[in-house]
Amino acid sequence: MNTRVLQGELMPEDMASIVNDCALKELPTIDALSTREGWQLLTLLGILGTSVERHAQQAVRRHSPAEAVLPGKGLALLFVNGKQPFLEYFQALANTLHHPHRDSFITYIEMNGPCTEVQHPGMRQPMYRLGNLFEDDSFITFTGKFQEVEFITLLKKSVSLQGAANLLIEEAINHPKGIQAHESIQALTAAATLMFAIRDLIADFIRRNPFSTDFFLDEHRQYAVCWYADRTVKASSAANDDSSLLRDLLLFTELVPLRQGFGGFRSHVRDTYHVLLPDAVARLEQAMNRESLEVLISKAIHLDLEALLTLDESQVCALIQKQPWLAACLVLYRSQHEVSKAHFSTIMKYLVWPKRKRDKLEDSREQVTVVSNTRGSTGMEPMGIMAWLDQSRARHPLAMLGHRLPIVQLCSTLLQQYVSHPIEMSFEELVTFLPTDMSDTLRPCALGRWSNRIGVDLVSLVPEAN
């Protein structure tokens, strides 16, 4: 139906009538739904609501490009069981699951498609799963095109790898013997390995080029429309991925400090809370209430991290040889910078450069967009906050030191004494989709359980069904 509307074969009002008659006519009462059924229905309703709303907004834009578009007109055409306003039903269902009042990164990415499983780099045992929602592992998409499935796959596998890496970083931060412990070195190195895999996953996506810029700008990202006039409940976006936000809170005390027009990174994180689940908010708040890894490192070496950059190469190498745990930290901060660089490359490739080219050519397609291609889908400026985040990760003292070739070589040599796996491994070895008959995990995810016994890291995998 989305394709037919975009091709002019259906009007938005026609699509709304079909949805009302064929999808919303016999919905159950909310209290009759199991938890899984509730999530399934929420996902389907979210994609239906956004589809109709997108077309209603775009109809206004096509008729009068200069006219302001007021969100909500498409949603107002939808009724559950012929009489209950769509938003009333959707919001009541969302409330039972503590979910935002629209489709989200959770339903569109984290729960979509098959269950992902991440292997521990060293022990090669499952340590993290991100669940499936539908028993047949269906991808629920707006377009039905392989490009959209490829995009969802990229993000879901990235989120899974990042979630597993966060577990390892937290394991080191919380270790009773501190970040200097043998187990902490292993955990931080394994976390870096998983993050290098995210970098390679993104690079593979770009290299294979399964995602055209025209599809992204004109079709896919136009579904990130506002549902509400106040624009506070923002659309699904990687900017609302709590796993990447958590990583930056674990590694940095304040990644980007307060500056004009920006309240600082912690304020930025809290601005996403309205589109996250309570368990994610609790993890982020917990991270903000304890010392970051960079603080723990500074205390352990009795030196301000900026002062490390004043040391010559031989002094840095001597410090690393004396305190080999620092090698794991340098590799970790190098990996987080390379993930950030890879992500920012996608922003430039699929958004910034094509938009600049279109503007130069005065491309008429830009006049009918309902989601501006000037900014990220949540309103973030590509050359503003997005660039600041990337630059801050790149300019961190530990990231800068971690990229110097002699230090890279020294860290690699030292860490061979602590880990049995290569620091960089193929992402195909680390994250996979599980077969349908093994996918029994519902959001939020299944997490590895860690033991306090020396020499025993990963004990078991326990599904946590909501």
Sequence and secondary structure as in RCSB ss.txt:
>XXXX:A:sequence
MNTRVLQGELMPEDMASIVNDCALKELPTIDALSTREGWQLLTLLGILGTSVERHAQQAVRRHSPAEAVLPGKGL
ALLFVNGKQPFLEYFQALANTLHHPHRDSFITYIEMNGPCTEVQHPGMRQPMYRLGNLFEDDSFITFTGKFQEVE
FITLLKKSVSLQGAANLLIEEAINHPKGIQAHESIQALTAAATLMFAIRDLIADFIRRNPFSTDFFLDEHRQYAV
CWYADRTVKASSAANDDSSLLRDLLLFTELVPLRQGFGGFRSHVRDTYHVLLPDAVARLEQAMNRESLEVLISKA
IHLDLEALLTLDESQVCALIQKQPWLAACLVLYRSQHEVSKAHFSTIMKYLVWPKRKRDKLEDSREQVTVVSNTR
GSTGMEPMGIMAWLDQSRARHPLAMLGHRLPIVQLCSTLLQQYVSHPIEMSFEELVTFLPTDMSDTLRPCALGRW
SNRIGVDLVSLVPEAN
>XXXX:A:secstr
 HHHHHTTSS HHHHHHHHHHHTSTT   GGG  HHHHHHHHHHHHHHHHHHHHHHHHHHHHH TTS   TTTTG
GG EETTTEEHHHHHHHHHHHTT  SS  HIIIIISSSS EEEE TTT SEEEEE  SSTT     SS  HHHHH
HHHHHHHHHHHHHHHHHHHHHHHT TT TTSHHHHHHHHHHHHHHHHHHHHHHHHHHH  S HHIIIIIIGGG  
 SSTT  S    GGG HHHHHHHHHH S SS  BTTB  HHHHHHTTGGGS HHHHHHHHHHHTS  HHHHHHHH
HTS HHHHTTS HHHHHHHHHHSTHHHHHHHHHHHHHHHHHHHHHHHIIIIIHHHHHHHHHT GGGGS SS TTS
 TTS  TTTHHHHHHHHHHTSHHHHHHTSHHHHHHHHHHHTTT SS SS  HHHHEEE  GGG    SS EEEEE
  STT  EEEEE    
